[in-house]
Amino acid sequence: MSKPDALLVDLAATVESEQTHRMSLTVVVGGAVITGLLAPEAVWRERVSEVLTDSAELGPFARVFPLPEQKPAVDPTHLHFHLARILQGSMGIPETGGMYRVAIDDVTAWTVGDFAYSEH
């Protein structure tokens, strides 16, 4: 098991402590490039739960994502992306952005900012 990047852990902890969801980040995980905005875990869980609740077929799974009752993690183990895309060739999947949870231990490279494709 590799040691997580302390700077990336600090970045995630700041997102948690400041309860901000405007930090853009791009990471490489298992060869995939994921780009988007970080969100505090509680915000991410709430949004995933809302999406599941609104689905006739997936509604029962919403209860798997209760809001954490404890204070934000000082040493978070995961990054919580919203409005995120997996970059594939000349497009991002999904186009509108999705919700991804990424283990910090699995990140092999990262940069501040997100990538967007342009047709120009």
C-alpha positions, 0 to 999 in steps of 0.5 A: 500500500502506498502512502497518500500524497500529504499535499493532496490530503491537505487539499481534501481536508481544506475542502472539508473544513471550509465546506466549499465545493468550488475547488477544481482538480484533475487526477489520474486514477488507474490510467483514467483522467478525472476532472471536476470540482471537489465537494465536502463528503456531506454535500456529495452524499446528499447529492447522490442520495437526491439523485437516487431518491428521484429514481423509481428504480434506484430509490431504495439505494438512497439510504446507503448514503446517509449524511455523516454525523461526525465532524469533517475528516481531518485526514480524509481518505477520499476525494468527492467530485461533483460535476466531474468527467472522465476524459476519454479521447476528445470528450468527457463522460458524462458530458454534464458531469457526474459524481465520483468518489476516488480513494486518495491512495489510488491517485498517481498524479494530480493538478489543480484546475479542470480540463474542458474541451473546445471545438476551436 
